């Protein structure tokens, strides 16, 4: 520790820093003073003392700053104790002032450094912003170039679409077609006619209208009015009466022209050709069995002969069957109990299968095309409630359980008959309530019926995408689409470990965004099932023996096989199409639907279940990861 006398001497010299040299202080009546020290030398030594980090060097540095102890003692003996105290106070004040001045200099230096740092930060931000603008401009130019190339390459296809829409409007004005019709094929491509919102909506099948317009068959009458034929037994089925009361009101509001509704009981004399109705609405509960439907349609679907040189009548080209929930689940409660004694659900199921067979038979037989729609309802309630329950659900097949309100059922039938293309040649079920005062937007109806396309197997919500209105630059959508494509790659090639019982190929989806589907961005992949050496791809026993004889070079010459014979003709084996979509509202979702199907395709349920189960796990993991990272 430095002695007190040494500390006093050091403070004494600190107090003289404001002068040009270091001098001692003494009252005026004292003549003695310490020897002057050069200021530069004193400051240098003092700086070394401030900057040293080695405590062992401090005593030596302090010693170098002080004068000789002998001189210091001589100087101190000239003062009284009061003068010494006065001297200490004066020196302490000088030291404090010097320290305050140095601190002020430090603060000014800190402020200058802060201002320089802020200016440098702003310069860097400006440079980064300009660079980002340049990158974005280049990116948008590339997008514009790709967009132009895409539009140029699809100009012919878009022009064809416009011509089809124009043909649809012309058909609507002449009464020969429908705004929304069945699947048709033009040039080998599936076609759905577009919405002509400014034209009266008509009923029937677009396939039928195309066949008539092409002049295939005898001259037919052009319908001058919209007409629906209804077959029901309102005494036997009270629910059908409640539904029809609501449906009549909806039809009056939906069409610009009057809708003629002809109602018949199953036992009445139904006119040949259905009295030129475009659509036949049949409540299956009014029929006894499958043969009742076949006999009725055998009469209704016949063309009437020309009268007095006039044209032949046109039978219905769309049949809507209203059936019941549970017809495909008679082995499960509570439907097994409903079916136990009378076999009610089995009979309804036979009626459903009958209309499907009739529709397909007419397509293959070259007759006038016939669309079908099977709608399965639960028990019809007396009303749709007070508005507290507005849950209305639609699913393909026979999946749902529960009741349905009469207004909800009537709205679904109206959509299936006149507005929704996905309802054509489909089986659907519906439950829920829709109070009369509640209006459902067209986009909501379209979204409810889109599940019938394929049909849809699963739908997984994946949160919101980018909601600034720019559907092209949505990193969340692009990330999810790339993730699903990478996930699907695991199924191609060797299927060991995937759980699939069928080999598959992975191909990109051809479905693009659709305004009607409410989708502004869409990407996806198709997992296509491949044929295996089973079933009709096996050779017969005689073919095996002939092949074995040929391999051995046997003496018995076998007859040459007929040229051009194809063994195991290839066909569509089915598949699962996985679509990553961004809706009009900005929601991201993943949908899986069946694809690569025809009338002879056998559904591979085990492989479908494996794909759907793993897809759900993968998408849920992606959603959870984004919730953690905040991306």
C-alpha positions as a printed Julia matrix, in Angstrom:
631×3 Matrix{Float64}:
   0.0     0.0     0.0
   1.25    3.49   -0.87
   2.09    5.58    2.28
  -0.28    8.38    3.26
   2.44   10.97    2.73
   3.01    9.66   -0.8
  -0.72    9.84   -1.58
  -0.86   13.38   -0.28
   2.08   14.29   -2.46
   0.42   12.7    -5.52
  -2.84   14.59   -4.95
  -0.78   17.7    -4.49
   0.72   17.29   -7.95
  -2.63   16.34   -9.58
  -4.02   19.66   -8.51
  -1.47   21.49  -10.66
  -2.48   19.84  -14.03
  -4.24   23.0   -15.19
  -0.88   24.84  -15.32
   1.95   24.46  -17.82
   4.15   22.72  -15.26
   3.73   20.93  -11.98
   4.34   23.23   -9.02
   3.7    23.16   -5.31
   1.17   25.37   -3.56
   1.73   27.42   -0.41
   0.09   30.34    1.27
   1.43   33.76    0.38
   3.52   34.24    3.53
   5.56   31.12    2.73
   8.48   31.59    0.43
   9.5    27.99    0.04
   8.17   25.87   -2.84
   8.9    22.49   -4.43
  11.1    22.08   -7.42
   9.12   22.54  -10.72
   8.53   19.4   -12.85
   8.09   19.53  -16.65
   4.34   18.95  -17.49
   5.03   16.63  -20.45
   7.14   14.3   -18.31
   4.59   14.31  -15.51
   1.67   13.58  -17.92
   3.56   10.71  -19.54
   4.22    9.06  -16.2
   0.63    9.64  -15.08
  -0.75    8.07  -18.3
   1.35    4.98  -17.69
  -0.16    4.78  -14.21
  -3.71    4.96  -15.62
  -3.11    2.33  -18.28
  -1.1    -0.25  -16.36
  -2.84   -3.56  -15.68
  -0.11   -4.93  -13.42
  -0.64   -3.95   -9.79
   3.02   -4.73   -9.05
   4.08   -1.8   -11.28
   1.87    0.79   -9.51
   4.23    1.63   -6.57
   7.17    2.16   -8.94
   5.08    4.47  -11.2
   3.76    6.47   -8.25
   7.3     6.77   -6.89
   8.49    8.17  -10.19
   5.81   10.88  -10.08
   6.8    12.2    -6.63
   9.73   14.49   -5.73
  12.38   13.46   -3.28
  11.01   12.76    0.2
  13.61   15.08    1.76
  12.36   18.04   -0.27
   8.78   17.1     0.53
   9.46   17.03    4.28
  11.16   20.42    4.19
   8.17   21.78    2.32
   5.59   20.33    4.72
   7.4    21.67    7.84
   6.7    25.22    6.69
   2.91   24.73    7.2
   0.71   24.58   10.27
  -1.97   21.9    10.57
  -4.72   24.39    9.6
  -2.78   25.39    6.52
  -2.21   21.78    5.63
  -5.98   21.1     5.84
  -6.66   24.15    3.7
  -4.08   22.9     1.24
  -5.7    19.44    1.1
  -9.14   20.96    0.45
  -7.81   23.16   -2.31
  -5.92   20.31   -3.94
  -8.97   18.0    -3.75
 -11.08   20.59   -5.52
  -8.5    21.0    -8.26
  -8.31   17.22   -8.73
 -12.14   16.91   -8.93
 -12.32   19.68  -11.51
  -9.65   18.03  -13.63
 -11.41   14.65  -13.46
 -14.77   16.24  -14.38
 -13.16   17.89  -17.39
 -11.74   14.55  -18.54
 -15.12   12.83  -18.08
 -16.81   15.52  -20.14
 -14.3    14.91  -22.89
 -15.07   11.2   -22.73
 -18.85   11.85  -22.96
 -18.36   14.07  -25.99
 -16.23   11.39  -27.6
 -18.93    8.77  -26.9
 -21.63   10.98  -28.46
 -19.52   11.49  -31.55
 -18.96    7.75  -31.88
 -22.71    7.09  -31.49
 -23.54    9.65  -34.2
 -20.99    8.09  -36.54
 -22.36    4.59  -35.87
 -25.95    5.7   -36.56
 -24.94    7.39  -39.8
 -23.06    4.25  -40.86
 -26.09    2.1   -40.02
 -28.39    4.27  -42.15
 -25.97    4.11  -45.05
 -25.92    0.29  -44.8
 -29.75    0.13  -44.61
 -30.09    2.3   -47.7
 -27.61    0.14  -49.57
 -29.45   -3.05  -48.51
 -32.82   -1.62  -49.53
 -31.54   -0.63  -52.94
 -30.01   -4.08  -53.43
 -33.28   -5.77  -52.41
 -35.23   -3.6   -54.84
 -32.85   -4.57  -57.61
 -33.2    -8.28  -56.81
 -37.01   -8.01  -56.67
 -37.09   -6.14  -59.97
 -34.98   -8.83  -61.64
 -37.17  -11.55  -60.12
 -40.39   -9.91  -61.32
 -38.91   -9.57  -64.8
 -38.18  -13.3   -64.81
 -41.72  -14.06  -63.6
 -43.15  -11.84  -66.33
 -41.09  -13.66  -68.91
 -42.21  -17.09  -67.65
 -45.84  -15.93  -67.53
 -45.67  -14.64  -71.1
 -44.13  -17.91  -72.32
 -46.84  -19.87  -70.51
 -49.66  -17.77  -71.99
 -48.15  -18.0   -75.46
 -47.83  -21.79  -75.23
 -51.47  -22.14  -74.1
 -53.04  -19.61  -76.44
 -54.77  -22.27  -78.52
 -56.14  -24.04  -75.46
 -57.52  -20.8   -73.99
 -59.11  -19.91  -77.3
 -60.76  -23.35  -77.36
 -62.1   -22.75  -73.86
 -63.63  -19.45  -74.99
 -65.31  -21.18  -77.91
 -66.74  -23.83  -75.57
 -68.11  -21.12  -73.26
 -69.65  -19.35  -76.26
 -71.23  -22.62  -77.37
 -72.61  -23.05  -73.86
 -74.32  -19.66  -74.0
 -75.77  -20.4   -77.41
 -77.07  -23.74  -76.14
 -78.64  -22.03  -73.13
 -80.48  -19.44  -75.24
 -81.87  -22.11  -77.57
 -82.88  -24.46  -74.77
 -80.73  -27.36  -75.91
 -78.09  -27.51  -73.21
 -77.21  -26.71  -69.63
 -75.09  -24.14  -67.87
 -73.56  -26.82  -65.73
 -73.61  -30.25  -67.29
 -72.07  -33.65  -67.09
 -68.55  -34.58  -68.01
 -68.2   -34.48  -71.79
 -65.26  -35.36  -74.01
 -64.14  -33.1   -76.86
 -60.97  -34.04  -78.67
 -60.15  -36.64  -76.05
 -60.16  -34.09  -73.21
 -62.58  -33.92  -70.28
 -64.73  -30.79  -70.47
 -67.0   -29.1   -67.98
 -69.04  -26.23  -69.36
 -68.52  -22.85  -67.74
 -70.94  -20.69  -65.8
 -73.07  -18.35  -67.9
 -74.43  -16.24  -65.09
 -76.2   -13.8   -67.42
 -78.21  -16.55  -69.15
 -81.22  -18.54  -67.88
 -80.07  -21.73  -66.2
 -81.33  -24.93  -67.75
 -81.49  -28.52  -66.63
 -80.31  -31.73  -68.24
 -77.13  -33.19  -69.69
 -74.57  -31.35  -71.81
 -73.66  -34.67  -73.46
 -77.22  -34.91  -74.67
 -77.11  -31.36  -76.02
 -73.87  -32.07  -77.92
 -75.37  -35.23  -79.4
 -78.43  -33.3   -80.57
 -76.39  -30.42  -81.96
 -74.24  -32.84  -83.98
 -77.37  -34.2   -85.66
 -76.88  -37.7   -84.3
 -80.26  -39.45  -84.48
 -83.68  -38.28  -85.6
 -84.83  -34.7   -85.45
 -85.81  -33.83  -81.88
 -87.92  -31.14  -80.33
 -86.13  -28.15  -78.84
 -87.37  -27.61  -75.3
 -89.07  -24.25  -74.99
 -89.42  -24.47  -71.22
 -87.63  -25.89  -68.21
 -89.4   -28.91  -66.82
 -88.68  -31.29  -63.94
 -90.36  -34.63  -63.44
 -90.73  -35.65  -59.77
 -91.61  -39.18  -58.62
 -92.5   -39.46  -54.93
 -95.05  -40.89  -52.54
 -95.73  -38.02  -50.14
 -98.2   -40.1   -48.15
 -95.64  -42.83  -47.52
 -92.66  -40.49  -47.02
 -93.59  -37.27  -45.2
 -90.03  -36.04  -45.44
 -90.2   -35.92  -49.23
 -93.21  -33.58  -49.04
 -91.34  -31.14  -46.78
 -88.35  -31.17  -49.11
 -90.46  -30.6   -52.24
 -92.32  -27.67  -50.63
 -88.97  -25.93  -50.07
 -87.6   -26.95  -53.49
 -90.53  -25.43  -55.39
 -89.86  -22.06  -53.77
 -86.14  -22.25  -54.52
 -86.74  -23.11  -58.19
 -89.06  -20.13  -58.62
 -86.32  -17.81  -57.31
 -83.38  -19.44  -59.11
 -84.56  -19.34  -62.73
 -85.48  -16.39  -64.89
 -88.22  -18.45  -66.52
 -90.96  -20.49  -64.94
 -90.09  -24.05  -63.98
 -92.72  -26.65  -64.72
 -92.78  -29.33  -62.03
 -94.74  -32.49  -62.87
 -95.24  -34.7   -59.82
 -96.2   -38.37  -60.17
 -96.66  -41.27  -57.83
 -94.91  -44.55  -58.73
 -98.23  -46.18  -59.56
 -99.57  -43.36  -61.76
 -99.48  -43.33  -65.55
 -96.16  -41.54  -66.17
 -96.0   -40.09  -69.71
 -93.73  -41.71  -72.26
 -90.51  -39.69  -72.53
 -91.16  -37.93  -69.23
 -93.21  -35.21  -70.92
 -89.98  -33.67  -72.31
 -88.6   -32.96  -68.83
 -84.87  -32.24  -68.68
 -84.41  -33.76  -65.21
 -86.13  -36.58  -63.34
 -86.08  -36.35  -59.53
 -86.95  -39.72  -57.98
 -87.36  -40.41  -54.25
 -86.2   -44.01  -53.84
 -88.44  -44.45  -50.77
 -91.45  -44.41  -53.1
 -90.22  -47.45  -55.07
 -90.6   -51.07  -54.1
 -87.34  -52.4   -55.48
 -84.86  -52.27  -58.32
 -87.28  -53.58  -60.92
 -89.69  -50.71  -60.16
 -87.0   -48.19  -61.13
 -85.96  -50.11  -64.24
 -89.55  -50.41  -65.5
 -90.21  -46.73  -64.85
 -87.04  -45.52  -66.59
 -87.68  -47.91  -69.47
 -90.79  -45.85  -70.17
 -89.48  -42.4   -69.2
 -86.26  -42.57  -71.24
 -87.94  -43.48  -74.52
 -88.29  -40.87  -77.23
 -91.84  -40.18  -78.29
 -92.79  -40.52  -81.92
 -93.41  -37.39  -84.02
 -97.03  -36.28  -84.16
 -98.53  -34.77  -87.31
 -95.15  -34.15  -88.91
 -93.71  -32.62  -85.76
 -90.48  -33.46  -83.99
 -89.81  -36.33  -81.6
 -89.84  -35.61  -77.89
 -86.72  -35.49  -75.74
 -86.61  -37.67  -72.58
 -84.78  -36.58  -69.39
 -81.0   -36.63  -69.62
 -80.33  -36.31  -65.87
 -81.78  -38.54  -63.14
 -81.43  -37.58  -59.46
 -82.1   -40.38  -56.96
 -82.83  -39.37  -53.35
 -81.8   -42.29  -51.15
 -80.98  -42.88  -47.48
 -77.85  -42.92  -45.35
 -76.44  -46.33  -44.46
 -77.13  -48.23  -47.68
 -73.41  -49.09  -47.89
 -73.04  -49.72  -44.14
 -75.69  -52.29  -43.36
 -73.13  -54.21  -41.27
 -72.77  -51.31  -38.82
 -75.04  -49.87  -36.16
 -77.61  -48.34  -36.29
 -78.14  -49.25  -39.94
 -77.92  -52.98  -39.31
 -80.99  -52.67  -37.06
 -82.9   -50.64  -39.67
 -82.18  -53.3   -42.26
 -82.7   -56.35  -40.09
 -86.39  -57.18  -40.67
 -87.54  -55.57  -43.92
 -84.23  -55.28  -45.78
 -85.12  -51.64  -46.48
 -81.55  -50.44  -46.95
 -80.63  -53.39  -49.18
 -83.49  -52.49  -51.52
 -82.39  -48.87  -51.65
 -78.85  -49.98  -52.39
 -80.07  -52.08  -55.32
 -81.92  -49.02  -56.69
 -78.68  -46.98  -56.46
 -76.72  -49.65  -58.29
 -79.44  -49.88  -60.93
 -79.29  -46.2   -61.94
 -75.47  -46.39  -62.16
 -75.69  -49.44  -64.43
 -78.34  -47.81  -66.64
 -76.28  -44.62  -67.01
 -73.1   -46.49  -67.92
 -74.95  -48.83  -70.26
 -76.35  -45.94  -72.27
 -72.88  -44.37  -72.61
 -71.38  -47.6   -73.91
 -74.38  -48.47  -76.08
 -74.4   -45.29  -78.11
 -77.79  -44.15  -76.81
 -78.67  -40.68  -75.64
 -76.33  -39.89  -72.71
 -77.8   -40.02  -69.23
 -76.27  -38.45  -66.12
 -77.09  -39.66  -62.64
 -76.73  -38.17  -59.16
 -77.36  -40.17  -55.99
 -78.05  -38.03  -52.92
 -78.29  -39.75  -49.52
 -80.11  -37.97  -46.69
 -80.76  -38.94  -43.1
 -84.17  -38.41  -41.51
 -85.73  -35.13  -42.7
 -86.71  -32.93  -39.74
 -89.84  -30.8   -39.58
 -87.82  -27.59  -40.0
 -84.24  -26.25  -40.1
 -84.25  -24.71  -36.63
 -83.9   -21.12  -35.48
 -80.47  -20.43  -36.98
 -78.33  -21.48  -34.03
 -77.26  -24.63  -35.88
 -76.06  -23.92  -39.44
 -73.8   -26.94  -39.83
 -74.23  -28.35  -43.34
 -71.86  -31.08  -44.43
 -71.44  -32.85  -47.77
 -69.23  -35.86  -48.39
 -68.81  -38.33  -51.25
 -70.18  -41.84  -50.84
 -71.93  -42.91  -47.63
 -69.86  -41.39  -44.84
 -72.09  -39.19  -42.66
 -74.61  -39.76  -39.88
 -77.42  -37.53  -38.69
 -80.55  -35.63  -39.68
 -81.09  -32.97  -42.31
 -83.46  -30.01  -42.49
 -85.92  -29.7   -45.4
 -84.47  -26.4   -46.61
 -80.93  -27.79  -46.46
 -82.0   -30.85  -48.47
 -83.84  -28.69  -51.04
 -80.82  -26.42  -51.53
 -78.54  -29.42  -52.07
 -80.92  -30.86  -54.68
 -81.09  -27.51  -56.49
 -77.29  -27.3   -56.57
 -76.99  -30.89  -57.81
 -79.56  -30.39  -60.58
 -78.57  -26.98  -61.98
 -75.26  -25.61  -60.68
 -72.67  -28.18  -59.64
 -70.79  -30.16  -62.32
 -69.07  -32.35  -59.72
 -72.48  -33.7   -58.66
 -72.93  -35.36  -62.08
 -72.31  -39.11  -62.12
 -71.5   -39.02  -58.4
 -72.8   -40.43  -55.13
 -72.96  -38.07  -52.17
 -74.37  -37.81  -48.66
 -75.43  -34.75  -46.67
 -76.5   -33.82  -43.14
 -77.17  -30.62  -41.22
 -79.45  -27.58  -41.09
 -79.84  -24.45  -43.21
 -82.46  -21.99  -41.86
 -84.59  -20.38  -44.56
 -83.27  -16.88  -43.89
 -79.62  -17.87  -44.3
 -78.05  -17.31  -47.71
 -75.05  -19.41  -48.77
 -72.63  -17.81  -51.24
 -71.84  -19.5   -54.53
 -68.18  -19.92  -53.53
 -69.23  -21.79  -50.39
 -71.44  -24.16  -52.39
 -68.64  -24.75  -54.89
 -66.22  -25.58  -52.08
 -68.67  -28.04  -50.51
 -69.21  -29.9   -53.8
 -65.55  -29.99  -54.91
 -65.05  -33.04  -52.68
 -67.07  -35.07  -55.23
 -64.32  -34.64  -57.81
 -62.29  -37.85  -57.78
 -63.82  -38.34  -55.21
 -61.86  -36.61  -52.47
 -60.32  -38.98  -49.93
 -58.92  -36.58  -47.33
 -58.56  -32.84  -46.74
 -55.94  -31.4   -44.37
 -55.91  -27.71  -43.42
 -52.41  -26.19  -43.24
 -53.04  -22.66  -41.93
 -52.88  -19.3   -43.66
 -50.52  -18.46  -46.47
 -49.28  -15.04  -47.46
 -52.28  -12.68  -47.33
 -50.99   -9.59  -49.13
 -52.85  -10.52  -52.31
 -49.79  -11.79  -54.19
 -50.48  -15.44  -54.87
 -47.36  -15.82  -57.02
 -44.86  -14.99  -54.3
 -46.11  -17.02  -51.35
 -43.16  -18.7   -49.6
 -45.43  -20.8   -47.35
 -47.34  -22.25  -50.29
 -44.15  -22.94  -52.23
 -42.56  -24.53  -49.16
 -45.55  -26.82  -48.57
 -45.72  -27.83  -52.26
 -42.0   -28.65  -52.35
 -42.33  -30.57  -49.07
 -45.17  -32.75  -50.41
 -43.28  -33.49  -53.63
 -40.18  -34.48  -51.66
 -42.32  -36.67  -49.38
 -43.89  -38.48  -52.36
 -40.5   -39.4   -53.83
 -40.11  -42.08  -51.15
 -42.79  -44.22  -52.84
 -41.19  -44.45  -56.26
 -38.87  -47.31  -57.14
 -38.37  -50.03  -54.54
 -41.5   -50.03  -52.39
 -39.94  -52.01  -49.52
 -40.55  -50.24  -46.26
 -43.32  -48.01  -47.67
 -46.19  -50.32  -46.72
 -47.62  -50.33  -50.26
 -48.84  -53.58  -51.76
 -48.83  -52.16  -55.31
 -45.95  -50.65  -57.33
 -46.44  -46.98  -58.21
 -45.17  -44.21  -60.46
 -44.89  -40.58  -59.37
 -45.98  -37.91  -61.84
 -46.73  -34.2   -61.54
 -50.38  -33.18  -61.4
 -51.92  -31.51  -64.43
 -54.62  -29.65  -62.48
 -54.03  -25.92  -62.34
 -55.75  -23.14  -60.36
 -59.52  -22.94  -60.77
 -61.79  -19.99  -60.12
 -64.76  -22.32  -59.84
 -62.97  -24.44  -57.21
 -62.01  -21.27  -55.31
 -58.29  -22.02  -55.73
 -55.83  -19.3   -56.8
 -52.7   -21.48  -56.62
 -52.38  -25.22  -56.99
 -49.55  -27.73  -57.34
 -49.42  -31.44  -56.76
 -48.36  -34.93  -57.7
 -50.08  -38.13  -58.83
 -49.2   -41.49  -57.31
 -50.25  -43.89  -60.07
 -50.77  -47.56  -59.28
 -49.17  -49.98  -61.71
 -50.43  -53.3   -63.01
 -49.14  -56.51  -61.42
 -49.0   -60.02  -62.88
 -52.27  -61.07  -61.35
 -55.82  -61.58  -62.53
 -56.37  -61.21  -66.25
 -52.62  -60.82  -66.86
 -52.0   -64.53  -66.15
 -51.55  -66.92  -69.08
 -53.85  -69.88  -69.37
 -52.58  -73.46  -68.82
 -52.56  -74.18  -72.57
 -50.57  -70.98  -73.21
 -48.05  -71.97  -70.55
 -47.6   -75.44  -72.13
 -47.16  -73.95  -75.6
 -44.57  -71.5   -74.32
 -42.69  -74.3   -72.55
 -42.68  -76.43  -75.74
 -41.3   -73.51  -77.7
 -38.51  -72.87  -75.18
 -37.44  -76.54  -75.26
 -37.61  -76.72  -79.06
 -39.97  -79.65  -78.87
 -40.82  -81.85  -81.86
 -44.45  -80.92  -81.73
 -44.85  -77.72  -83.66
 -47.29  -75.5   -82.0
 -49.64  -73.36  -83.96
 -48.37  -69.85  -84.33
 -50.19  -67.45  -82.16
 -52.53  -65.09  -83.92
 -50.76  -61.88  -84.91
 -51.56  -58.8   -82.95
 -52.88  -60.69  -79.95
 -52.36  -58.76  -76.75
 -52.09  -60.67  -73.49
 -53.13  -58.76  -70.43
 -54.35  -55.57  -72.06
 -53.29  -52.56  -70.04
 -55.9   -50.4   -68.35
 -56.15  -47.68  -65.77
 -55.14  -49.09  -62.41
 -56.15  -46.11  -60.27
 -54.06  -43.76  -58.19
 -54.06  -40.95  -55.64
 -53.64  -37.33  -56.7
 -52.33  -35.05  -53.94
 -53.05  -31.35  -54.43
 -51.51  -28.48  -52.46
 -53.91  -25.53  -52.78
 -54.23  -21.91  -51.74
 -57.86  -20.78  -51.61
 -59.35  -17.38  -52.41
 -59.31  -16.63  -48.69
 -55.58  -17.33  -48.38
 -55.94  -20.68  -46.57
 -53.49  -23.46  -47.39
 -54.76  -27.01  -47.63
 -53.75  -30.43  -48.92
 -56.37  -32.62  -50.63
 -56.04  -36.18  -51.83
 -58.41  -37.54  -54.48
 -58.66  -40.64  -56.64
 -57.31  -40.4   -60.18
 -56.46  -42.58  -63.19
 -59.83  -44.34  -62.92
 -62.26  -45.85  -65.4
 -65.33  -48.06  -65.14
 -63.23  -51.24  -64.77
 -60.69  -49.95  -62.26
 -60.56  -51.86  -58.98
 -60.06  -49.56  -55.98
 -56.88  -50.47  -54.08
 -58.06  -49.54  -50.6
 -55.07  -50.92  -48.66
 -52.53  -48.89  -50.65
 -54.78  -45.82  -50.48
 -55.02  -46.11  -46.68
 -51.21  -46.3   -46.36
 -50.73  -43.2   -48.52
 -53.43  -41.18  -46.73
 -52.21  -42.11  -43.26
 -48.6   -41.16  -44.04
 -49.68  -37.99  -45.85
 -51.63  -36.79  -42.83
 -48.66  -37.4   -40.52
 -46.32  -35.53  -42.86
 -48.55  -32.48  -43.29
 -49.29  -32.26  -39.56
 -45.52  -32.37  -38.88
 -44.99  -29.54  -41.41
 -47.69  -27.41  -39.75
 -46.27  -28.0   -36.26
 -42.75  -27.15  -37.41
 -43.96  -23.84  -38.88
 -45.82  -22.98  -35.68
 -42.56  -23.36  -33.74
 -40.34  -21.48  -36.18
 -42.94  -18.82  -36.95
 -42.31  -19.12  -40.68
